[in-house]
Amino acid sequence: MTAPINAQAVMDFLKPRMGARFKTWVNICTHCGMCADTCHFYLANNKNPKMIPSYKVRFLKDILKKKGRVDRAYLEEIYKTVYYECNVCRRCSLYCPFGIDIAYLIYVLRALLNSQGLAPEGLARTVLDYKEFGNQMAITDEEWLETLEWCKEETADELVGLDIPIDKKGAKILYTVNAREPKFYPQDIMEMAKIFHVAGEDWTFPSRKGWDATNLAMFMSDTETAREVASNTFKRAEELEVKQIVVTECGHAYRSLCYEAPLWLGYTPKQPVVHSVELFLDYLKEGRIKLREKLKEPTTVQDPCNIIRNGGLAEKNRLLASMVSEDFRPMKNQGNYNFCCGGGGGAMPMGGEMKKHRLASGKIKAEQIRETGAKIVLVPCHNCIDQIRDLITEYKIDAKAVHFKEVIAEHMVIPKEMTPKED
């Protein structure tokens, strides 16, 4: 027998979340099926009717009808649906004739599971790391500073005068990264330092909690931890008196700081949050960065759900891609209507338990890429780029995935005064 669930606790959890929108969305769905073909899980799984977005939230109506009297096995069934069959990408909401936000309802179910002690091990572990270390990779302040010093030493010989400033008070930009960069991809930090140097930017890193812009707690609906993580960044911004916060090429990091944080914090921070896509586009438009040449191979661009559909940067993302490419080929469903890659919503940090599901659902993205004939996929998001690299291998696509910063750092014009003299 499965362990019993406290029905009153379930209802007490749901009650404060049952506002007008919640009740409307739960009750108004007519199961018309217009959301079916919008879902990459549905399409990639031979149009299995159980994968239709409106079917995935059936649990809420059922739980309310049963007044919370469910068992552990029932919650585990919910777990499989809300984590293995949904990336909370919100594409289905664009096509719903009633504007039902399926992703919000999925988040309510994830929050309910979390309140009952059911959460993916990979995400739960990052929550503990956020609380103790302030970042998802359990990097200590000492390790963070040592990594920055090493990046500076490795890069200093390439550009005269290059610096990686730390805790520079009054700088224009507080730059934040995905913790995977200092852990696994330090070249990302070096590339960004080069771009900032050539652009003549006034920027800084914070020395302690707040430099990791990611917020994986958001994906398991742990609002308390999500609030703490976002607060760390804005506290550093206030202490250093910066004018804006710039986020590395990461989708959910941008969405969490720019759009969710004001709700979690209960106020609107005074520093605007800017995604790297916006920053790079401004640099190229203003001539602060000039390219020696554009990419000659055919390219396409990934539209990460959390900076495009949930972040409003569709046109800027497409324009930036065209500015660095001679042969730019947008995907058939582009911008706000692009399909999720299958790596979002916490899928990547869930690790092994999610891998076969995300690779299977990513079949739709793989087909999109293949149809363009592109040899280079420009990807302004860490979760997306890891997923797309896996898809390229899984589906044997003749292409590679790169961040914008890599392309710009490799192809930008280096002023003579910054070019090291040969011995």
ABEGO torsion letter per residue (X at the ends): XBBBBBAAAAAAAAAAABBAAAAAAAAABAGAGAAAAABAAAAAAGGBAAABAAAAAAAAAAAAAAGGBBBAAAAAAAAAAAAAABAGAGAAAAABAAGBBAAAAAAAAAAAAAAAGBBBAAAAAAAAAAAAAGBAAGBBAAAAAAAAAAAAAAAAAABBGBBBBBGBBGBABBBBBBAAAAAABAAAAAAAAAAAAAAGBBBBBBABBGABABBAAAAAGBAAAAAAAAAAAAAAAAAAGBABBBBBBBAAAAAAAAAAAAAAAGBBBABBBBBAAAAAAAAAAAGABBBABBBABBBBBBBBAAABAAAGAAAAAAAAAAAABABBBBBABBEAABBBAGABGGAAAAEAAAAAAAAAAAAAAAAAAAAAGBABBBBABAAAAAAAAAAAAAAGBBBBBBBAAAAAAAABBBBAAABBBBX
